[in-house]
Amino acid sequence: MATIRKVILATSEAYHVYNRGVEKRVLFTRKREYDRAKEMLWYYRYKKPRLRFSLYKELSPGARTIYLPTITSQPFKISIYP
């Protein structure tokens, strides 16, 4: 059963993304999973992408090239630091 978040994720706040889970379990067992998570963070850092990430991934490379300027011209919702 899902639980309700007690701490609100707020705009203009800093958060740390952990690289391991409960009991020190590895979050990403394959490089592909890790790369997808990084790509999703990059995609959703913009304020209002018009497509869900899953639909964005289904676009052809040419369609992505046309679509990307529509979101990358927007301000960031979050900043990502390595």
Secondary structure, DSSP 8 states (H G I E B T S, - for coil): -----SS---TT------SB-GGG-BS-SSHHHHHHHHHHHHHHTBS--SS-HHHHHHS-HHHHHHHHHHHHTS-BSS----
